[in-house]
Amino acid sequence: MLPIRGLYEVAIRVKSLAKSEDFYRGTLGLEFGLRDERRMWLFLRAGQGGMVVLQEDRGTWPKGHIAFTVEEVDIEVAAIALRQRGVVVKGPVYHHEWIPAKSVYFSDPDGHDLELCAPVRKA
């Protein structure tokens, strides 16, 4: 086994870097890290130590799924905040059999499936 302890970075292909930057920074609140104009990439900080790299690519590619960790006490507030910003949200739901967690599901401007996942402590 490798000693993997988490996820450091995930790359997301997007059609419009400007539109996606507005969503990921303005709606989700990710922090600016670095802009690479030559490659049309934007690095954003996601929580403690994680990064999201938005990569503009106007071609065709499959949609992805990305889950962000949040605290259980924040999941309801996050769902309300997303809805207030016009984002269609499913949840919160608690249905994970092998990972006890509450989640909300929604999509970014390119149709990637996004999730806010709040691990729940077993009683």
N, C-alpha and C positions, 0 to 999 in steps of 0.2 A: 504494500500500500504506500502511496505517496502521502506526505504530510500536508495535504491541502487543507487550508483553514478558512477559506472563503473565496470570494470573487473580487478581483482587483479592477477589472475593466471589461466592458462589453461594448461592441461596436454595433451601431444601428444605421442601416442604410435609409436615407430619406430622399424624397424628390426635391424638396426646397429647404435648404439650410436655414434661410431666414424664417420661414413659417415654423419649422421644427424648433428652432432656437426660441421663438416666442412661446411655444407650447411647453418645452422642457424647462426653460428658465422662468417664464411668466406664470404658467399654470402649475407646474410641479415644484418650482422653487429651487431647481438645481443651480449650483453656483458656477460662474464662469471660471474656466481654467486657462485655456490656451486656444487661439484660433490659428489654423494653418490655411492661409488663403491659397497657397499653391495647390494643395490637394483638396481644398474645400471640405475640411474637417473642423469640427468644433469639439474640444474636450471640456466636459462639465464634471464638477465634483458632485458625487451622490453620497451624502452621508459621511461617515468616518472611514476614509481611505478608499472608497470605491469611485470609479469613473465611468461615465457614459461618453462615448465618442460618436457624435453625429457625423455621418459621412454622406455628402451629397452625391447621388448617383441617379441620373434621370432614366436609367435603363429599367429593365424589369427584373424583379427578384421576389423571392417568397417572403411572406410576412413572418415576423417572429413573435416570440413571447418573452417578456422581460418582467420579472417580479422584483419589487423594491421592498425591503423590510421596513416596517414601522412598528411602533409600540402599540400594544393592545388598547391603551387608553386614548390613542390618537386616531383609531380607525374610523370611528363614527364622524368625528370632526373632519377628517380628510374626505370622506364621502360627501358630506354636506358642502365643503369648500369646492370640490370638483363640480358638483351639480350647480352651484352658484355661478361657476365660470362657464356653464353651458355644456359641460361634458356629460355624456350619457354613462351612467354608472350602474353596474349590477352589484348588489350587496349592500352592506356586508353579509357574507355568508360564512357559515361554519360547516364544512363538509369534508374536511380532509381526514381520511382514515389513518394514514401513516404519519402525517405531520399535523398535530393539533394546532390549528391556526384559524384566524378570521381573515377573510380577504375581501377586497373590493376589486372589481374588474372593469376596465374601460379601454378605449383605443386612442392611439395618438393620431395626428393628422394623416398619416400614411396607412393607417389600418393595422399597425402592429398591436397585438394584444398586450396590454399592460396590467399589472396587478400590484396592489399594495397588500402585503402579507404581514399579519401581526401574529407571531407565535404566541400561543396560549399555554400557560403553565398548567400541567395536569394537577388535579386536586388530590 
